[in-house]
Amino acid sequence: MRHPVRGVPQGSILGPLLFVLYSADVIKIAAGHGVSIHAYADDMQTYASCAAPDQQTAPDRILACVADIDSWMILTHLAEVTSLFNLLQQLVKS
C-alpha cells in the first residue's frame, strides 16, 4: 500500500475536514479582493458583483484573486492553476 506524500487519499475520513480547512483559506483570499465564492462539494467558483459604473474593475479583481490563489496553491503544494490564470487573462483582454 502506497502512502501519499501530500494530500489525502480519496474516500478518507479526514478528506471532508481537510477540504473545509483548505477552502477557508481560498475564501479569505477571495474576500480580500471583494470577490465571492460559490462552493458545492469539491467545486468552487469565483464571481464578482458590481454596479454598472464599476463593471470595468470586476475582471481585474477576479484576475488578482486568481493570481493570489495560484500563489497560495504553490505554497501549499497543491496543483497549480497557472494555465487557468493565463486563460482568464486572455479572455479579459479580448
MARSE-173649 format. One record per residue (C-alpha): residue in one letter; residue number from 1; x, y, z. Coordinates in steps of 0.25 Angstrom, whole numbers, m for minus. Each point is the difference from the previous one (the first is absolute). Layout:
<atoms>
+--------+-----+-------+-------+-------+
! residu ! num !    c1 !    c2 !    c3 !
+--------+-----+-------+-------+-------+
!      A ! NUM !     X !     Y !     Z !
...
+--------+-----+-------+-------+-------+
</atoms>
This chain:
<atoms>
+--------+-----+-------+-------+-------+
! residu ! num !    c1 !    c2 !    c3 !
+--------+-----+-------+-------+-------+
!      M !   1 !     0 !     0 !     0 !
!      R !   2 !     6 !    14 !    m4 !
!      H !   3 !    m2 !    11 !     9 !
!      P !   4 !    m2 !    14 !    m6 !
!      V !   5 !    12 !    10 !     2 !
!      R !   6 !   m10 !    11 !     1 !
!      G !   7 !   m15 !     1 !    m2 !
!      V !   8 !   m11 !    m9 !     5 !
!      P !   9 !    m4 !   m14 !    m5 !
!      Q !  10 !   m13 !     0 !    m7 !
!      G !  11 !   m11 !    m5 !     9 !
!      S !  12 !     8 !     3 !    12 !
!      I !  13 !    m8 !     4 !    13 !
!      L !  14 !     9 !    13 !     1 !
!      G !  15 !    m3 !     4 !   m14 !
!      P !  16 !   m12 !     9 !     2 !
!      L !  17 !     6 !     7 !    12 !
!      L !  18 !    13 !     3 !    m7 !
!      F !  19 !    m8 !     5 !   m12 !
!      V !  20 !    m7 !    10 !     9 !
!      L !  21 !    13 !     4 !     6 !
!      Y !  22 !     6 !     3 !   m13 !
!      S !  23 !   m12 !     6 !    m6 !
!      A !  24 !     0 !    10 !    12 !
!      D !  25 !    13 !     6 !    m5 !
!      V !  26 !    m5 !     1 !   m14 !
!      I !  27 !   m13 !     8 !     5 !
!      K !  28 !     9 !     9 !     8 !
!      I !  29 !     8 !     3 !   m12 !
!      A !  30 !   m12 !     3 !    m8 !
!      A !  31 !    m6 !     9 !    10 !
!      G !  32 !    12 !     8 !     0 !
!      H !  33 !    m2 !     4 !   m14 !
!      G !  34 !   m15 !     2 !     1 !
!      V !  35 !    m3 !   m13 !    m7 !
!      S !  36 !   m10 !   m10 !     4 !
!      I !  37 !     1 !   m15 !     0 !
!      H !  38 !   m11 !   m10 !    m3 !
!      A !  39 !     4 !   m14 !     5 !
!      Y !  40 !    m7 !   m13 !    m2 !
!      A !  41 !     6 !   m14 !     4 !
!      D !  42 !    14 !     1 !    m6 !
!      D !  43 !    m2 !    11 !   m10 !
!      M !  44 !     2 !    15 !     2 !
!      Q !  45 !    m4 !    12 !    m9 !
!      T !  46 !     5 !    14 !     2 !
!      Y !  47 !    m9 !    12 !    m4 !
!      A !  48 !    m1 !    15 !     2 !
!      S !  49 !   m12 !     8 !     0 !
!      C !  50 !     0 !    15 !    m2 !
!      A !  51 !    m8 !    12 !    m4 !
!      A !  52 !     0 !     4 !   m15 !
!      P !  53 !    10 !    11 !     2 !
!      D !  54 !    10 !    m9 !     7 !
!      Q !  55 !    m1 !   m12 !   m11 !
!      Q !  56 !    14 !     4 !    m5 !
!      T !  57 !     6 !    m4 !    13 !
!      A !  58 !    m6 !   m14 !     2 !
!      P !  59 !     9 !    m7 !   m10 !
!      D !  60 !    12 !     6 !     7 !
!      R !  61 !    m5 !    m4 !    14 !
!      I !  62 !    m2 !   m15 !    m5 !
!      L !  63 !    13 !     0 !    m7 !
!      A !  64 !     8 !     5 !    12 !
!      C !  65 !    m8 !   m10 !     9 !
!      V !  66 !     3 !   m12 !    m9 !
!      A !  67 !    15 !     4 !     0 !
!      D !  68 !     0 !     0 !    15 !
!      I !  69 !    m7 !   m13 !     0 !
!      D !  70 !    11 !    m5 !   m10 !
!      S !  71 !    11 !     5 !    10 !
!      W !  72 !    m7 !    m7 !    12 !
!      M !  73 !    m2 !   m13 !    m8 !
!      I !  74 !    15 !     0 !    m3 !
!      L !  75 !     4 !     3 !    15 !
!      T !  76 !    m9 !   m11 !     5 !
!      H !  77 !     5 !   m10 !   m11 !
!      L !  78 !   m14 !    m1 !    m6 !
!      A !  79 !    m2 !    m1 !   m15 !
!      E !  80 !     3 !    12 !    m8 !
!      V !  81 !   m10 !     8 !    m7 !
!      T !  82 !     9 !     8 !    m9 !
!      S !  83 !    m6 !    m4 !   m13 !
!      L !  84 !   m14 !     4 !     5 !
!      F !  85 !     6 !    13 !     5 !
!      N !  86 !     6 !     3 !   m14 !
!      L !  87 !   m13 !    m4 !    m7 !
!      L !  88 !    m7 !    10 !     9 !
!      Q !  89 !     9 !    11 !    m4 !
!      Q !  90 !    m1 !    m3 !   m14 !
!      L !  91 !   m15 !     0 !     1 !
!      V !  92 !    m1 !    13 !     7 !
!      K !  93 !    10 !     7 !   m10 !
!      S !  94 !    m8 !    m4 !   m12 !
+--------+-----+-------+-------+-------+
</atoms>
